[in-house]
């Protein structure tokens, strides 16, 4: 005999339906809607949270749902973000009787993706497929989202006071910025084949039609490398931030370079390893002292 579920209008699935049909959801960017949709559909499944009666929804059930994604940390974090969005929408509209995510946990759930370490970047650049290696290099040195990386064209490059950089209009924020190239990026790009059109392309030389194609390509590639399986390409944004911070760049300057809010810069910096920061501080201190000694010798 087939199993019978409660009527949909009395279950959490109906809350998810209401959220997805609301102006609140429709006002999200297309890329954000696609990302949210994946986890909303997963939660709406009867085996997920969809068959739970509205009056029975509580944090323990949401945490159990999140625990089911514990082998995919990035997915677990995003699922919690989506559940919080549903909660904010539903509670104030009396679609839920109470908050359902209070106390729920997911690694790194306070915002942002875990930045790649320098070892991760070096390994990735040297071991993944060439077209994705270039994505890693560009992401770690410019700090841009994947949707902006794949939109970069060779004609967007502009030299300012002798330094090449690239003009970007961020898809998510519509912010227009010029990002100066690091010496490492300048050196790397000098070895890349320069064709008319986009800088980053698929193996066949064609552009990425949408961000999801890059996400899917990375998802398959990272499964081949145990060292990279826990990392998302979005985490390279944090890598660029941490590099700048360790070099002594102020938060305000990082915001200008990367096109990011101070709050997000601080969130990414929280991942910065204390030992690496301490070593970087000593290198800067000793480097400054060395320069002072050289200047003193020249003056004597």
Beta strands, then each sheet from edge to edge (+ up, - down):
strand 1: 157-160
strand 2: 163-169
strand 3: 176-180
sheet 1: 1+ 2- 3+
end
